[in-house]
């Protein structure tokens, strides 16, 4: 598709903008935004951008039950925003070292006008 016949011509059409019409291209971003639409999950993600922690400690830090935290962690992990590692019987979680995680971390801090601790 080299060009689109637009009903109104307001500017020079850039063929690169044809990608906008491909809804599948935006689904990953929509899925991540939907996932982060929960304040508790967003807070857990932000926390894990700064430290690696186990479920028990995360629960204490965010004042939530371990099952509730585990539910949020599972969804964050499926999305690829966090990773985990096992050490004995404990699972430790941290933000994934990906461009998406870094951008979301920065966006959260800009929106909330907070800065990274230390």
PyMOL CGO cylinders between C-alpha atoms (Angstrom):
from pymol import cmd
from pymol.cgo import CYLINDER

trace = [
    CYLINDER, 0.00, 0.00, 0.00, 1.96, 2.99, -1.27, 0.3, 1, 1, 1, 1, 1, 1,
    CYLINDER, 1.96, 2.99, -1.27, -0.64, 5.68, -0.59, 0.3, 1, 1, 1, 1, 1, 1,
    CYLINDER, -0.64, 5.68, -0.59, -4.05, 6.12, 0.95, 0.3, 1, 1, 1, 1, 1, 1,
    CYLINDER, -4.05, 6.12, 0.95, -6.77, 8.17, -0.72, 0.3, 1, 1, 1, 1, 1, 1,
    CYLINDER, -6.77, 8.17, -0.72, -7.74, 10.44, 2.17, 0.3, 1, 1, 1, 1, 1, 1,
    CYLINDER, -7.74, 10.44, 2.17, -11.12, 12.19, 2.28, 0.3, 1, 1, 1, 1, 1, 1,
    CYLINDER, -11.12, 12.19, 2.28, -9.43, 15.47, 3.33, 0.3, 1, 1, 1, 1, 1, 1,
    CYLINDER, -9.43, 15.47, 3.33, -5.93, 16.54, 2.34, 0.3, 1, 1, 1, 1, 1, 1,
    CYLINDER, -5.93, 16.54, 2.34, -4.34, 18.56, 5.15, 0.3, 1, 1, 1, 1, 1, 1,
    CYLINDER, -4.34, 18.56, 5.15, -0.68, 17.83, 4.60, 0.3, 1, 1, 1, 1, 1, 1,
    CYLINDER, -0.68, 17.83, 4.60, 1.80, 15.91, 2.50, 0.3, 1, 1, 1, 1, 1, 1,
    CYLINDER, 1.80, 15.91, 2.50, 1.11, 12.22, 3.20, 0.3, 1, 1, 1, 1, 1, 1,
    CYLINDER, 1.11, 12.22, 3.20, 4.15, 10.32, 4.41, 0.3, 1, 1, 1, 1, 1, 1,
    CYLINDER, 4.15, 10.32, 4.41, 3.97, 6.68, 3.24, 0.3, 1, 1, 1, 1, 1, 1,
    CYLINDER, 3.97, 6.68, 3.24, 5.58, 5.60, 6.53, 0.3, 1, 1, 1, 1, 1, 1,
    CYLINDER, 5.58, 5.60, 6.53, 2.34, 6.62, 8.24, 0.3, 1, 1, 1, 1, 1, 1,
    CYLINDER, 2.34, 6.62, 8.24, 0.58, 3.75, 6.47, 0.3, 1, 1, 1, 1, 1, 1,
    CYLINDER, 0.58, 3.75, 6.47, 1.77, 1.65, 9.41, 0.3, 1, 1, 1, 1, 1, 1,
    CYLINDER, 1.77, 1.65, 9.41, -0.84, 3.45, 11.53, 0.3, 1, 1, 1, 1, 1, 1,
    CYLINDER, -0.84, 3.45, 11.53, -3.56, 1.57, 9.70, 0.3, 1, 1, 1, 1, 1, 1,
    CYLINDER, -3.56, 1.57, 9.70, -2.13, -1.76, 10.88, 0.3, 1, 1, 1, 1, 1, 1,
    CYLINDER, -2.13, -1.76, 10.88, -3.90, -2.28, 14.22, 0.3, 1, 1, 1, 1, 1, 1,
    CYLINDER, -3.90, -2.28, 14.22, -1.82, -5.37, 15.03, 0.3, 1, 1, 1, 1, 1, 1,
    CYLINDER, -1.82, -5.37, 15.03, 1.24, -3.15, 15.31, 0.3, 1, 1, 1, 1, 1, 1,
    CYLINDER, 1.24, -3.15, 15.31, -0.34, -1.38, 18.28, 0.3, 1, 1, 1, 1, 1, 1,
    CYLINDER, -0.34, -1.38, 18.28, -1.68, -4.43, 20.11, 0.3, 1, 1, 1, 1, 1, 1,
    CYLINDER, -1.68, -4.43, 20.11, 1.48, -5.03, 22.16, 0.3, 1, 1, 1, 1, 1, 1,
    CYLINDER, 1.48, -5.03, 22.16, 1.42, -1.44, 23.45, 0.3, 1, 1, 1, 1, 1, 1,
    CYLINDER, 1.42, -1.44, 23.45, -2.31, -1.68, 24.19, 0.3, 1, 1, 1, 1, 1, 1,
    CYLINDER, -2.31, -1.68, 24.19, -1.76, -4.91, 26.12, 0.3, 1, 1, 1, 1, 1, 1,
    CYLINDER, -1.76, -4.91, 26.12, 0.99, -3.33, 28.23, 0.3, 1, 1, 1, 1, 1, 1,
    CYLINDER, 0.99, -3.33, 28.23, -1.09, -0.21, 28.92, 0.3, 1, 1, 1, 1, 1, 1,
    CYLINDER, -1.09, -0.21, 28.92, -4.04, -2.40, 29.97, 0.3, 1, 1, 1, 1, 1, 1,
    CYLINDER, -4.04, -2.40, 29.97, -1.76, -4.39, 32.25, 0.3, 1, 1, 1, 1, 1, 1,
    CYLINDER, -1.76, -4.39, 32.25, -0.42, -1.24, 33.88, 0.3, 1, 1, 1, 1, 1, 1,
    CYLINDER, -0.42, -1.24, 33.88, -3.93, 0.15, 34.36, 0.3, 1, 1, 1, 1, 1, 1,
    CYLINDER, -3.93, 0.15, 34.36, -3.87, -1.26, 37.88, 0.3, 1, 1, 1, 1, 1, 1,
    CYLINDER, -3.87, -1.26, 37.88, -2.17, 1.06, 40.39, 0.3, 1, 1, 1, 1, 1, 1,
    CYLINDER, -2.17, 1.06, 40.39, -0.92, -1.79, 42.58, 0.3, 1, 1, 1, 1, 1, 1,
    CYLINDER, -0.92, -1.79, 42.58, 0.66, -3.58, 39.63, 0.3, 1, 1, 1, 1, 1, 1,
    CYLINDER, 0.66, -3.58, 39.63, 2.24, -0.34, 38.46, 0.3, 1, 1, 1, 1, 1, 1,
    CYLINDER, 2.24, -0.34, 38.46, 3.67, 0.26, 41.94, 0.3, 1, 1, 1, 1, 1, 1,
    CYLINDER, 3.67, 0.26, 41.94, 5.11, -3.27, 42.07, 0.3, 1, 1, 1, 1, 1, 1,
    CYLINDER, 5.11, -3.27, 42.07, 6.67, -2.80, 38.64, 0.3, 1, 1, 1, 1, 1, 1,
    CYLINDER, 6.67, -2.80, 38.64, 8.23, 0.52, 39.68, 0.3, 1, 1, 1, 1, 1, 1,
    CYLINDER, 8.23, 0.52, 39.68, 9.59, -1.05, 42.86, 0.3, 1, 1, 1, 1, 1, 1,
    CYLINDER, 9.59, -1.05, 42.86, 11.17, -3.88, 40.87, 0.3, 1, 1, 1, 1, 1, 1,
    CYLINDER, 11.17, -3.88, 40.87, 12.88, -1.32, 38.64, 0.3, 1, 1, 1, 1, 1, 1,
    CYLINDER, 12.88, -1.32, 38.64, 14.97, -0.45, 41.71, 0.3, 1, 1, 1, 1, 1, 1,
    CYLINDER, 14.97, -0.45, 41.71, 15.57, -3.76, 43.44, 0.3, 1, 1, 1, 1, 1, 1,
    CYLINDER, 15.57, -3.76, 43.44, 15.31, -7.50, 43.18, 0.3, 1, 1, 1, 1, 1, 1,
    CYLINDER, 15.31, -7.50, 43.18, 12.93, -8.91, 45.79, 0.3, 1, 1, 1, 1, 1, 1,
    CYLINDER, 12.93, -8.91, 45.79, 11.02, -12.02, 46.82, 0.3, 1, 1, 1, 1, 1, 1,
    CYLINDER, 11.02, -12.02, 46.82, 7.23, -12.15, 47.13, 0.3, 1, 1, 1, 1, 1, 1,
    CYLINDER, 7.23, -12.15, 47.13, 7.25, -11.90, 50.94, 0.3, 1, 1, 1, 1, 1, 1,
    CYLINDER, 7.25, -11.90, 50.94, 9.32, -8.70, 50.89, 0.3, 1, 1, 1, 1, 1, 1,
    CYLINDER, 9.32, -8.70, 50.89, 7.32, -7.18, 48.03, 0.3, 1, 1, 1, 1, 1, 1,
    CYLINDER, 7.32, -7.18, 48.03, 4.13, -7.94, 49.97, 0.3, 1, 1, 1, 1, 1, 1,
    CYLINDER, 4.13, -7.94, 49.97, 5.50, -6.12, 53.02, 0.3, 1, 1, 1, 1, 1, 1,
    CYLINDER, 5.50, -6.12, 53.02, 6.73, -3.15, 50.95, 0.3, 1, 1, 1, 1, 1, 1,
    CYLINDER, 6.73, -3.15, 50.95, 3.38, -2.60, 49.21, 0.3, 1, 1, 1, 1, 1, 1,
    CYLINDER, 3.38, -2.60, 49.21, 1.18, -3.74, 52.14, 0.3, 1, 1, 1, 1, 1, 1,
    CYLINDER, 1.18, -3.74, 52.14, -0.59, -6.46, 50.15, 0.3, 1, 1, 1, 1, 1, 1,
    CYLINDER, -0.59, -6.46, 50.15, -1.13, -10.17, 50.68, 0.3, 1, 1, 1, 1, 1, 1,
    CYLINDER, -1.13, -10.17, 50.68, 1.35, -12.59, 49.12, 0.3, 1, 1, 1, 1, 1, 1,
    CYLINDER, 1.35, -12.59, 49.12, -1.33, -14.18, 46.89, 0.3, 1, 1, 1, 1, 1, 1,
    CYLINDER, -1.33, -14.18, 46.89, -2.32, -10.74, 45.54, 0.3, 1, 1, 1, 1, 1, 1,
    CYLINDER, -2.32, -10.74, 45.54, 1.32, -9.84, 44.87, 0.3, 1, 1, 1, 1, 1, 1,
    CYLINDER, 1.32, -9.84, 44.87, 1.90, -13.22, 43.21, 0.3, 1, 1, 1, 1, 1, 1,
    CYLINDER, 1.90, -13.22, 43.21, -1.05, -12.57, 40.89, 0.3, 1, 1, 1, 1, 1, 1,
    CYLINDER, -1.05, -12.57, 40.89, 0.42, -9.21, 39.83, 0.3, 1, 1, 1, 1, 1, 1,
    CYLINDER, 0.42, -9.21, 39.83, 3.90, -10.69, 39.41, 0.3, 1, 1, 1, 1, 1, 1,
    CYLINDER, 3.90, -10.69, 39.41, 2.56, -13.46, 37.19, 0.3, 1, 1, 1, 1, 1, 1,
    CYLINDER, 2.56, -13.46, 37.19, 0.92, -10.93, 34.87, 0.3, 1, 1, 1, 1, 1, 1,
    CYLINDER, 0.92, -10.93, 34.87, 4.00, -8.71, 34.77, 0.3, 1, 1, 1, 1, 1, 1,
    CYLINDER, 4.00, -8.71, 34.77, 6.18, -11.71, 34.00, 0.3, 1, 1, 1, 1, 1, 1,
    CYLINDER, 6.18, -11.71, 34.00, 3.92, -12.95, 31.18, 0.3, 1, 1, 1, 1, 1, 1,
    CYLINDER, 3.92, -12.95, 31.18, 4.13, -9.47, 29.63, 0.3, 1, 1, 1, 1, 1, 1,
    CYLINDER, 4.13, -9.47, 29.63, 7.93, -9.60, 29.70, 0.3, 1, 1, 1, 1, 1, 1,
    CYLINDER, 7.93, -9.60, 29.70, 8.23, -6.54, 31.94, 0.3, 1, 1, 1, 1, 1, 1,
    CYLINDER, 8.23, -6.54, 31.94, 9.85, -8.47, 34.81, 0.3, 1, 1, 1, 1, 1, 1,
    CYLINDER, 9.85, -8.47, 34.81, 12.06, -11.52, 35.15, 0.3, 1, 1, 1, 1, 1, 1,
    CYLINDER, 12.06, -11.52, 35.15, 12.57, -14.01, 37.95, 0.3, 1, 1, 1, 1, 1, 1,
    CYLINDER, 12.57, -14.01, 37.95, 15.25, -16.31, 39.27, 0.3, 1, 1, 1, 1, 1, 1,
    CYLINDER, 15.25, -16.31, 39.27, 15.18, -19.07, 41.82, 0.3, 1, 1, 1, 1, 1, 1,
    CYLINDER, 15.18, -19.07, 41.82, 17.59, -19.19, 44.75, 0.3, 1, 1, 1, 1, 1, 1,
    CYLINDER, 17.59, -19.19, 44.75, 16.83, -22.31, 46.79, 0.3, 1, 1, 1, 1, 1, 1,
    CYLINDER, 16.83, -22.31, 46.79, 13.14, -22.18, 47.63, 0.3, 1, 1, 1, 1, 1, 1,
    CYLINDER, 13.14, -22.18, 47.63, 12.81, -18.43, 46.99, 0.3, 1, 1, 1, 1, 1, 1,
    CYLINDER, 12.81, -18.43, 46.99, 11.89, -16.74, 43.72, 0.3, 1, 1, 1, 1, 1, 1,
    CYLINDER, 11.89, -16.74, 43.72, 13.33, -13.27, 43.19, 0.3, 1, 1, 1, 1, 1, 1,
    CYLINDER, 13.33, -13.27, 43.19, 11.82, -10.74, 40.80, 0.3, 1, 1, 1, 1, 1, 1,
    CYLINDER, 11.82, -10.74, 40.80, 13.20, -7.65, 39.09, 0.3, 1, 1, 1, 1, 1, 1,
    CYLINDER, 13.20, -7.65, 39.09, 12.39, -5.46, 36.09, 0.3, 1, 1, 1, 1, 1, 1,
    CYLINDER, 12.39, -5.46, 36.09, 13.46, -6.95, 32.79, 0.3, 1, 1, 1, 1, 1, 1,
    CYLINDER, 13.46, -6.95, 32.79, 16.46, -5.38, 31.11, 0.3, 1, 1, 1, 1, 1, 1,
    CYLINDER, 16.46, -5.38, 31.11, 14.45, -4.36, 28.04, 0.3, 1, 1, 1, 1, 1, 1,
    CYLINDER, 14.45, -4.36, 28.04, 13.79, -1.12, 26.21, 0.3, 1, 1, 1, 1, 1, 1,
    CYLINDER, 13.79, -1.12, 26.21, 10.08, -1.39, 27.08, 0.3, 1, 1, 1, 1, 1, 1,
    CYLINDER, 10.08, -1.39, 27.08, 10.78, -1.69, 30.82, 0.3, 1, 1, 1, 1, 1, 1,
    CYLINDER, 10.78, -1.69, 30.82, 13.21, 1.22, 30.76, 0.3, 1, 1, 1, 1, 1, 1,
    CYLINDER, 13.21, 1.22, 30.76, 10.76, 3.47, 28.88, 0.3, 1, 1, 1, 1, 1, 1,
    CYLINDER, 10.76, 3.47, 28.88, 7.89, 2.57, 31.23, 0.3, 1, 1, 1, 1, 1, 1,
    CYLINDER, 7.89, 2.57, 31.23, 10.08, 3.16, 34.28, 0.3, 1, 1, 1, 1, 1, 1,
    CYLINDER, 10.08, 3.16, 34.28, 11.00, 6.61, 32.99, 0.3, 1, 1, 1, 1, 1, 1,
    CYLINDER, 11.00, 6.61, 32.99, 7.38, 7.39, 32.05, 0.3, 1, 1, 1, 1, 1, 1,
    CYLINDER, 7.38, 7.39, 32.05, 6.14, 6.46, 35.55, 0.3, 1, 1, 1, 1, 1, 1,
    CYLINDER, 6.14, 6.46, 35.55, 8.71, 8.72, 37.16, 0.3, 1, 1, 1, 1, 1, 1,
    CYLINDER, 8.71, 8.72, 37.16, 7.91, 11.62, 34.81, 0.3, 1, 1, 1, 1, 1, 1,
    CYLINDER, 7.91, 11.62, 34.81, 4.15, 11.27, 35.34, 0.3, 1, 1, 1, 1, 1, 1,
    CYLINDER, 4.15, 11.27, 35.34, 4.43, 10.96, 39.13, 0.3, 1, 1, 1, 1, 1, 1,
    CYLINDER, 4.43, 10.96, 39.13, 7.24, 13.52, 39.32, 0.3, 1, 1, 1, 1, 1, 1,
    CYLINDER, 7.24, 13.52, 39.32, 9.40, 11.21, 41.39, 0.3, 1, 1, 1, 1, 1, 1,
    CYLINDER, 9.40, 11.21, 41.39, 13.01, 10.22, 40.98, 0.3, 1, 1, 1, 1, 1, 1,
    CYLINDER, 13.01, 10.22, 40.98, 14.88, 7.02, 41.49, 0.3, 1, 1, 1, 1, 1, 1,
    CYLINDER, 14.88, 7.02, 41.49, 16.03, 6.48, 45.05, 0.3, 1, 1, 1, 1, 1, 1,
    CYLINDER, 16.03, 6.48, 45.05, 19.79, 6.68, 45.34, 0.3, 1, 1, 1, 1, 1, 1,
]
cmd.load_cgo(trace, "trace")
